[in-house]
């Protein structure tokens, strides 16, 4: 049973995660540029810090969602959530690495762009599990805690992420199609879904 304090924390952290996702994408598109995969000397620190805050919120969202949706007696949801939680924690610990490398007072072995690439090496697998987690969470929403628009957004985000990752894994997804799918699934539907989880927590405050 989730406590009121835990529900309030979950509500706020899910909101941080949802807003942070949109802001991170805005920085990437508006300031860094979609074509730039290197560490940006001017905006890289801002992007890393916002990503850290966004991921911090997501870690709490996943951890507390297990309690909100009763993961103890839902083993598949519990294990998938734990995998996502581990992936999110690893991402959180790596979020600031490129900026720290760029401003290190010690000699560095790799440049910041290489550190950024290394930090993102597990991102593909994390997205796969995140898409699966969204669909799994919808499957345990038996009490209807998620609003209907959150369910729709979660289903759309989950399937779009899984389809995009599966087809790109085997080189079947055209580059000009990947962008729109990524934006719709990861930047529009995903934050709406996470905001829906925030609302679900709000029902238990």
C-alpha positions in Angstrom: 0.0 0.0 0.0 1.5 3.3 -1.0 1.5 6.1 1.6 0.3 9.6 0.9 3.9 10.9 1.2 5.1 8.4 -1.3 2.3 9.2 -3.7 3.1 12.9 -3.4 6.7 12.3 -4.2 5.8 10.1 -7.1 3.5 12.7 -8.5 6.1 15.4 -8.4 8.9 13.2 -9.7 6.8 12.0 -12.6 6.1 15.6 -13.5 9.8 16.4 -13.4 10.5 13.4 -15.6 7.8 14.4 -18.1 8.8 18.1 -18.3 12.5 17.2 -18.4 12.0 14.9 -21.4 10.5 17.8 -23.4 13.1 20.3 -22.3 16.0 17.9 -23.1 14.6 17.5 -26.6 14.1 21.3 -27.0 17.8 21.8 -26.0 18.9 19.2 -28.5 16.8 20.6 -31.4 17.0 24.3 -30.6 20.5 24.8 -29.3 22.7 21.8 -30.1 21.2 20.6 -33.4 19.8 17.2 -34.4 22.7 16.5 -36.7 25.3 17.1 -33.9 26.2 13.9 -32.0 29.3 15.3 -30.5 29.5 17.0 -27.1 28.5 20.6 -27.5 31.0 22.9 -25.7 28.5 25.7 -25.2 25.3 23.8 -24.4 26.6 20.4 -23.4 26.6 21.2 -19.7 23.0 22.5 -19.8 21.9 19.4 -21.6 23.7 17.1 -19.2 22.3 18.8 -16.1 18.7 18.7 -17.5 19.1 15.1 -18.4 20.3 14.3 -14.9 17.3 16.0 -13.3 14.9 14.3 -15.8 16.4 10.8 -15.2 16.4 11.4 -11.4 12.7 12.0 -11.6 12.2 9.0 -13.8 14.1 6.7 -11.3 11.7 7.8 -8.6 8.7 7.4 -11.0 9.6 3.7 -11.8 10.5 2.8 -8.2 7.3 4.3 -6.7 5.1 3.0 -9.6 5.9 -0.5 -8.4 4.3 0.3 -5.1 1.4 2.3 -6.7 0.4 -0.6 -9.0 1.1 -3.4 -6.5 4.2 -5.0 -8.0 4.5 -7.5 -5.2 1.8 -9.8 -6.6 2.6 -9.0 -10.3 5.9 -10.7 -11.0 6.3 -9.8 -14.6 5.6 -6.1 -14.0 7.9 -6.2 -11.0 10.9 -7.7 -12.8 10.5 -5.5 -15.9 10.3 -2.4 -13.6 13.4 -3.5 -11.8 15.3 -3.8 -15.2 14.1 -0.4 -16.2 15.1 1.0 -12.8 18.6 -0.4 -13.1 19.0 1.0 -16.6 17.7 4.4 -15.4 20.2 4.4 -12.5 23.1 3.6 -14.9 22.0 6.4 -17.2 21.7 8.8 -14.2 25.2 8.0 -13.1 26.5 8.7 -16.6 24.5 11.8 -17.4 27.2 14.2 -16.1 30.2 12.3 -17.4 30.8 14.2 -20.6 30.6 17.6 -18.9 32.9 16.5 -16.1 35.4 15.2 -18.6 35.3 18.5 -20.5 36.1 20.5 -17.3 38.3 17.9 -15.6 41.3 19.3 -13.7 43.1 16.0 -14.4 44.5 14.7 -17.6 41.8 12.8 -19.6 42.1 9.7 -21.8 39.1 10.3 -24.0 37.6 13.5 -25.3 34.1 14.5 -24.2 32.4 13.4 -27.4 33.9 9.9 -26.9 32.7 9.9 -23.3 29.3 10.9 -24.4 29.2 8.1 -26.9 30.4 5.6 -24.3 27.7 6.8 -21.8 25.0 6.2 -24.4 26.2 2.7 -25.4 23.3 1.1 -23.5 20.6 3.5 -24.7 19.2 1.2 -27.4 18.5 -1.6 -25.0 17.2 0.8 -22.4 14.6 2.1 -24.9 13.5 -1.4 -25.7 12.9 -2.2 -22.0 11.3 1.2 -21.4 8.8 0.6 -24.2 8.0 -2.9 -22.7 7.7 -1.3 -19.3 5.0 1.1 -20.5 2.9 -1.6 -22.0 3.4 -3.8 -18.9 2.4 -1.0 -16.6 -0.8 -0.5 -18.7 -1.5 -4.2 -18.2 -1.6 -3.8 -14.4 -3.7 -0.7 -14.4 -6.7 -2.7 -13.3 -7.9 -0.1 -10.9 -8.0 2.6 -13.6 -5.6 4.9 -11.8 -4.2 6.1 -15.2 -6.5 8.6 -17.0 -7.8 7.4 -20.4 -5.5 9.8 -22.3 -2.5 8.5 -20.3 -3.4 4.9 -21.3 -3.7 5.9 -25.0 -0.4 7.8 -24.9 1.3 5.0 -23.1 0.1 2.4 -25.6 1.1 4.5 -28.5 4.5 5.4 -27.0 5.2 1.8 -26.0 4.5 0.3 -29.4 6.1 3.0 -31.4 9.3 2.7 -29.3 9.4 -1.1 -29.7 8.6 -1.0 -33.4 11.2 1.7 -34.0 13.9 -0.2 -32.1 13.1 -3.6 -33.6 13.2 -2.3 -37.2 16.2 -0.2 -36.7 18.1 -3.1 -35.1 17.9 -4.9 -38.4 18.3 -1.9 -40.6 14.7 -1.9 -41.8 13.7 1.5 -40.7 14.4 4.3 -43.2 16.2 7.3 -41.7 13.5 9.8 -42.8 10.9 7.7 -41.0 12.9 7.2 -37.8 12.8 11.0 -36.9 9.0 11.4 -37.0 8.5 8.1 -35.1 11.0 9.1 -32.5 9.4 12.5 -32.0 5.9 11.2 -31.8 6.7 8.3 -29.5 9.5 9.7 -27.4 8.8 13.4 -27.3 5.0 13.7 -27.5 3.4 10.5 -26.3 6.0 9.4 -23.7 5.9 12.7 -21.7 2.0 12.6 -21.8 2.1 9.0 -20.5 4.5 9.9 -17.7 2.3 12.9 -16.9 -0.6 10.4 -16.7 1.4 8.4 -14.1 1.8 11.7 -12.2 -2.0 12.0 -12.2 -2.3 8.4 -11.0 -0.1 9.2 -8.1 -2.2 12.2 -7.4 -5.2 10.0 -6.7 -3.5 8.5 -3.7 -2.2 11.8 -2.2 
